[in-house]
Amino acid sequence: MKTIQLVIAIGALAFSTSVMAQKTVSLKECVSILEKNNLTYRESQLQARGASAQLQQNKSQQLPQIGFNAGQNLNFGRSIDRFTNGYIDQVYNTNYVGVGFQMPLFQGFQIQHQIQQGIALRDAAIKNQEATLNQQIIRLLQAYVQVLATEALHKAAQEQVASSQQQVERVERQVSAGTVGQNMLYEIKAQLANDKFDEVTARNNEQLARLSVFQLLNLPPDGTVTFAPVESRDVAATTLSAESIYEDAVKMLPEIKSSELRLGSFASQIKAVKANNLPSLSLSGNFGAFYASSNAERSYFKQLDATRNGSLSLGLNVPIMGRWQIRPRVETVKVQQQVAENQVSLVKQQLRQAIEQGTQLLAATIDRYAAAKSQVESLRANFGAAESRLTAGTASVFEYTLAKANLARAEANAIRSNYELTLQRQIMDFYQKGKWEF
C-alpha cells in the first residue's frame, strides 16, 4: 500500500512539474494539479476508500469460514492411548490433521443491515469527496483571482511610479532653467516616494497571493510562473432569486447528499443492533484424522485412513438476557441519528446563507464596479486637466498630487471590483449548475 501511494505521489509531482514548466498556467490546469496534490482532498479520497473497504468487510461476514488445523502432542506417564482408548504408561506422540468450517445461516438479518449501512456510508464518503474538492476549488478560485487582482494593482502602482518619475524629471529641468522653485521639486519627489511605497506594498501583496495558490497546489513557489486571466461572463444569477438557486443547489450539491446518506445509514445501524435480540442459527462442520506412535503396527498414512472422522452441527442461539445492553446501544445510536439529522439541517442552512449572501454580494459588486468605472472616467479627466495646468504653471503641486491620488484610488477600486465581480459570478454559476466550468 505504501509503495502504491509513493508511486501515485511521484506521478502527481511529475504531472504538476510538467504543467508548471509551461510557465503560463490556466485556472483549469491549476484545478487539475489541485486534484492530484491537495492533501485535504487526498484525505477525503482515503476516507472514501476506507468506507469501501469497510463495506467489503461487512459483506465478507456472510461467507463461511474454512480452515485447516494440525497438532503435534508428546505424551508421557500414565495416559490414554489415543488409538485404543486404553491406559498406557509410555512416551509417545500423536499428530492430528483436519479441516473445519463455520457459516452463519441466520442472525436476525444483522449482517444484511450492516451491509446496507456500509453502502450508505460508502456513498456518503464518495459524495463527501466531491464536496471536499468543490470546497478546495472555491479556495483556489479565490486565491487565483486574488493573484490576478494583485497583479493588476501592482501594474497600476508601477504606472503611478513611472508617471511621478516623469514629473520629477520635468520639474528638475524647470528648476535648472530657473522657471520654478526648489520647493516644487521637493513636493514632486515626495509624491514619487509615496508612489514607490505603494508599489512595494502592491508587489508584496502579489507575492503573498501567489504563495497562497502554490500552497493550495502543494507546490514550491515559482516566481517565473504566470497565471492566465479568468474569463468574466454574465450568468443568470443576476436575475434569479436566492430561493430558486437554493432549491436547485440543494438537489445537486454533494455535501447535501453526503449528509443525507449518512443520516440514512443510522436506520440500518439501529436494525443491526436490535438484531442481537433475535435468535441466530449457524452451521459448522469438521473432518479430520490422527496418528499415534503407540500403535506401531500401522504406518502414518494407514492410521490417518483408519481414524477418519467428521461432524456436522447446526447451532441455535436464543438470547434471553444480554445484561440489558441492547436497549442502551439503540438509544445511543438514536442520539447519533438525531445529531446527523441536525447536521443535515445545518449543512442546508449554511448553503442557504452562502447563496443568499452570494446573491446580495453579486448584485452589490455589479453596482460597485459600475460606479468605480464611472469614477475612474471622471477622475482621469480631472487628473489630465490638473496635469496640464501644472505644466502650464497655473496649478499647484498640491492640486496635482491630490488629483493623482484620487485617480489611483479610483483605479484600484475599479480593479478590485472587477475581480470581485469575476469571482462572485464564478461562484454563483457553480451554485446554479452544481459543477465547475472553466
Secondary structure, 3 states (H helix, E strand, C coil): CHHHHHHHHHHHHHHHHHHHCCCEECHHHHHHHHHHHCHHHHHHHHHHHHHHHHHHHHHHCCCCEEEEEEEEEEECCEEECCCCCCEEECCEEEEEEEEEEEEEEECCCHHHHHHHHHHHHHHHHHHHHHHHHHHHHHHHHHHHHHHHHHHHHHHHHHHHHHHHHHHHHHHHHHHHHCCCCHHHHHHHHHHHHHHHHHHHHHHHHHHHHHHHHHHHCCCCCCCCCEECCCCCCCCHHHCCCHHHHHHHHHHHCHHHHHHHHHHHHHHHHHHHHHHHHCCEEEEEEEEEEEEECCCCCCCHHHHHHHCCEEEEEEEEECCCCCCCCHHHHHHHHHHHHHHHHHHHHHHHHHHHHHHHHHHHHHHHHHHHHHHHHHHHHHHHHHHHHHHHHHHHCCCCHHHHHHHHHHHHHHHHHHHHHHHHHHHHHHHHHHHHHCCCCC
